[in-house]
């Protein structure tokens, strides 16, 4: 498992990288059934799509998180690439569970000869989580799997069918987009845009024909960055409205279901991170960053009191990286106010 501080450093340092992310293929051998198969991996990445405050870094090109987990097409054993290394030893009882339990079922029609890309990333993470539990991996390792699985649900869920009226609204609201400078985080710019759209809605800047589509556009921006506690009420209110096309209504419902799935993984990630912290399982150099991340998870789940408590623990840690100190202070302010990130920024 990569060190949390090192991951943050890599994420922030890559913001100026002009390369596109690229995919490649890599041969792996399953330590359970000895099946050799070819998996798809991300060989080059960037963070030009922005970094959410829970460290989900988006690339221009394929999203790396979709390709971190590999699954043996024969038995379902799943994990990171290093979980398939030659020196990985699995106890006999774990091998028997993996090869004989129905929990590791693969989708119908998925065979040892299937292309790895045919298996949905969410399914691969679920399989890896089961394998990690059976292998009695650390709470920290399980927390990262659940967190990354939540990012998969977020990215998959922030999509709506193409709609001309919605496209026109997005073109219209571009007038409120802040100027983005070379070192800016794309996420910050979009959240500031969301705050300005919310202000325009509150000021009655849109007629009754525009308003619903502007509200949907705002909810989509919030959903894209996992600000679900603020996106959900709007999506809940807009769901099923006859004014929207059937394809938009279906898309809104898929988005709502994706929020439910993301929250389940966030809840598990928070539980695992908290257990790891309380049991002193996380290295001292990483504790401050882990406390910050736990605070961020609680904020996203609506537990502002717990979020503030863990942000404070993070800020009390002298080893907390400077960028996370800035984020923790801002996120703490938004938790205290109960408002989404971006409010008050210009």
Secondary structure, DSSP 8 states (H G I E B T S, - for coil): ---HHHHHHHHHHGGG----BEEEEEEEE-TTT--EEEEEEEEE---TTEE-TT--EE-SBS-GGGGS-EE-TTT--EE-GGGGSTT----HHHHHHHHH-GGG---TT--TTS-GGGS-HHHHHHHHHHHHHHTT--HHHHHHHHHHHHHHHHHHHS-----HHHHHHHHHHGGG-----TTS-HHHHHHHHHHHHHHHHHTT-S-HHHHHHHHHHHHHHHHHTT-HHHHHHHHHHHTT-TTS-HHHHHHHHHHHHHHHHHHHHHHHHHHHHHHHHHTT-S-HHHHHHHHHHHHHHHHHHT-HHHHHHHHHHHHT-TTS-HHHHHHHHHHHHHHHHT--TTTT--
